[in-house]
Amino acid sequence: MGTTSLTVDGLTFSTDGWVSPSGYTLWLDDIKGWDDGPSVRRERTERMNAHGEFSERAYRGARLVTIEGDATCPNEDVAALAKQELAAVLADGLNGVLEVTDTATADMSIGAGLFSDPKIGMKNDTTITYQFQFHCPRPRKYGLPVTAVTGVATPGGGLDYPLGDPLDYGTAGAPGTVTLANLGTADTAPAFTVAAVTTDMPFGFSITHVQSGRKLVYSDPILIGQTIRLDTADGSVLLEGYADRSGKLTVREWTRLARKTAGTWLFEASGSIGAQMTVEVRPAWW
């Protein structure tokens, strides 16, 4: 078994114990719902005048993560402070991020909010017990992002005439492709950042998922220094991180990256040799 720790809202709950700046030590005794798969929901429709039901697709539900353990304190004053800080975890009602480190596997994170009121009690004058339930509306757990960068695809040169010895085949072309892998057990949504680095992109660009042939085609010019980010997760197309340009995406064949597979993407931008594409993939797990 590896060492497991969960960090949320500035506190770390660890099987090896984590000493907080306030002087108490947080111990993680159990974490439920993290290694388990999320719930499943399925519409059920009975077959009229026949046995059985129609076959409907199932979908994963939200993930419920429960942690419990102790906080050991050197004295009663620190114990009182520990109770206050535990009661304040995600107390504003907004979602935070659960970051789980496990030495036996990859580090993962997930968005979460409180599902119920925290259960905080006293085992003795200097030992606090806690239980938190976190609601994770999007059930996939994500690893650290991996990225790769490519310039625009360009053709290579041909033989230079008159022929010499040795032969000169001209400037080598650039493939304009990147390949990244999703090592997780769930499909994931790649994101693309396209930048006009040294020249304008007068005719926009296209991104092709090589394995499927599906494309994203952006038809508007991009000026030197500008960036466009396309996110498969929500279908957003943002100029400079905030301006919506989804209307300029004339072909929108969004493609997720399946579990335990690698994907290759081809970047093309007619009329530009100074463009650059960064692809980001976050491996995902159920």
SVG drawing of the C-alpha trace seen along z (x, -y; Angstrom):
<svg xmlns="http://www.w3.org/2000/svg" viewBox="-49 -41 79 53">
<polyline fill="none" stroke="black" stroke-width="0.4" points="0.0,0.0 1.2,-3.5 1.0,-6.7 -2.2,-8.6 -2.9,-12.2 -5.8,-14.5 -5.5,-18.2 -8.5,-20.6 -8.9,-24.2 -5.4,-24.5 -5.5,-21.4 -3.9,-18.0 -5.2,-14.8 -2.5,-12.1 -2.1,-8.5 1.4,-9.5 0.1,-12.5 0.4,-16.2 1.5,-18.9 -0.5,-22.1 1.0,-25.6 -1.2,-25.9 0.5,-22.9 -1.9,-20.0 -1.5,-16.8 -4.1,-15.6 -4.4,-11.8 -6.4,-10.2 -7.9,-6.9 -10.2,-6.2 -11.2,-7.5 -14.3,-6.1 -15.5,-6.7 -12.1,-7.6 -10.9,-4.2 -14.5,-3.0 -16.2,-3.8 -18.9,-6.5 -22.6,-5.6 -24.5,-4.6 -27.8,-5.9 -29.9,-4.2 -33.4,-5.0 -35.6,-1.9 -38.4,-1.4 -40.5,1.8 -41.4,3.5 -45.1,3.5 -46.7,6.9 -43.3,8.5 -40.8,9.8 -38.1,7.5 -37.1,3.9 -35.5,1.9 -31.8,1.6 -30.8,-2.0 -27.4,-3.5 -26.1,-4.0 -24.3,-7.1 -22.0,-7.7 -23.4,-9.8 -21.7,-12.2 -18.9,-10.9 -19.3,-11.0 -16.0,-11.0 -16.0,-10.5 -12.9,-11.0 -12.5,-10.5 -9.8,-10.4 -8.3,-12.3 -6.5,-15.5 -4.0,-15.2 -3.1,-18.4 -0.4,-19.2 -2.8,-21.1 -6.4,-22.2 -5.8,-25.6 -4.5,-24.1 -7.4,-21.7 -9.9,-24.6 -8.1,-26.2 -8.1,-22.9 -11.9,-22.5 -12.3,-26.0 -10.2,-25.3 -11.8,-22.0 -15.3,-23.5 -14.2,-26.1 -13.3,-23.6 -15.2,-24.8 -17.6,-26.6 -18.5,-29.3 -20.5,-26.7 -18.3,-27.0 -16.6,-24.1 -12.9,-23.5 -10.5,-20.9 -9.6,-17.6 -6.0,-16.7 -5.1,-13.2 -1.5,-12.0 -0.9,-8.2 2.6,-6.9 1.2,-3.7 -0.3,-5.4 -0.6,-8.7 -1.5,-12.0 -5.1,-13.0 -7.6,-15.8 -11.3,-16.4 -13.6,-19.3 -15.8,-19.0 -18.0,-20.7 -19.4,-19.8 -22.2,-17.2 -23.3,-17.4 -22.3,-19.2 -18.9,-18.3 -18.9,-15.8 -16.4,-17.1 -16.2,-15.5 -13.8,-15.0 -12.1,-11.7 -10.5,-13.3 -9.3,-16.8 -6.6,-17.0 -7.8,-14.6 -10.5,-15.6 -12.4,-13.2 -13.7,-14.4 -15.7,-13.2 -16.3,-15.0 -18.4,-14.1 -17.6,-15.8 -19.9,-15.9 -18.0,-15.7 -20.5,-16.5 -18.1,-15.6 -16.9,-12.0 -13.7,-11.8 -10.4,-12.1 -7.6,-13.9 -3.9,-13.6 -1.3,-16.2 -1.5,-17.7 0.9,-16.7 1.6,-19.0 3.4,-19.0 4.1,-21.9 4.4,-22.0 4.8,-24.5 2.6,-24.6 3.0,-21.8 5.2,-22.9 6.3,-21.0 10.0,-20.2 12.2,-21.5 13.1,-19.6 16.4,-19.1 18.3,-22.2 19.4,-22.7 22.0,-22.6 22.7,-19.3 25.9,-19.2 27.8,-16.6 26.5,-15.8 22.9,-16.4 21.0,-19.2 17.4,-18.3 16.6,-21.8 15.0,-22.7 13.4,-19.9 9.7,-20.1 7.9,-20.1 5.2,-17.5 3.1,-19.8 2.0,-17.0 2.0,-16.1 1.2,-12.9 0.1,-12.5 -1.2,-9.6 -4.1,-9.3 -2.8,-6.6 -6.0,-6.7 -9.1,-4.5 -11.5,-7.2 -11.8,-9.2 -10.5,-12.8 -10.9,-16.1 -7.8,-17.6 -7.3,-21.4 -5.5,-23.3 -3.8,-26.7 -2.9,-28.3 -0.6,-31.3 0.5,-33.6 4.1,-33.8 6.2,-35.5 3.6,-36.2 -0.1,-36.8 -2.4,-33.9 -4.5,-35.5 -6.7,-32.5 -7.1,-30.9 -6.1,-27.3 -7.2,-23.7 -6.6,-20.9 -7.1,-17.3 -7.3,-14.3 -5.2,-11.9 -6.7,-8.6 -10.3,-9.6 -9.9,-12.4 -12.2,-14.7 -11.4,-18.4 -11.6,-21.7 -11.5,-24.6 -11.1,-28.2 -11.8,-30.6 -10.9,-34.1 -7.5,-35.8 -5.3,-35.8 -2.9,-38.7 0.7,-38.3 0.9,-38.0 -2.7,-36.7 -3.7,-33.3 -6.8,-31.2 -7.7,-28.4 -10.1,-25.6 -11.3,-23.3 -12.9,-20.0 -14.4,-19.7 -16.9,-22.5 -16.6,-23.4 -15.3,-26.9 -13.2,-29.0 -11.6,-32.0 -9.4,-34.7 -6.8,-35.9 -8.5,-33.9 -11.8,-35.8 -13.3,-36.8 -15.8,-34.3 -14.9,-33.3 -16.9,-30.1 -18.8,-31.6 -15.6,-31.5 -15.2,-27.8 -16.8,-26.7 -16.1,-23.0 -16.5,-21.7 -15.8,-17.9 -14.8,-17.7 -13.0,-14.5 -12.3,-13.1 -9.2,-10.9 -10.2,-7.4 -8.7,-5.7 -5.3,-4.1 -4.8,-5.4 -2.5,-7.9 -3.8,-10.6 -2.0,-12.5 -3.1,-16.0 -2.1,-17.7 -1.8,-21.5 -2.2,-23.4 -2.4,-27.2 -2.4,-28.3 -0.4,-31.4 1.5,-31.3 4.8,-29.8 5.1,-31.5 2.2,-29.7 2.4,-27.4 0.0,-24.9 0.2,-23.5 -1.9,-20.5 -2.7,-19.7 -4.1,-16.3 -5.0,-15.5 -5.1,-11.7 -8.5,-10.7 -9.6,-7.9 -13.0,-6.6"/>
</svg>
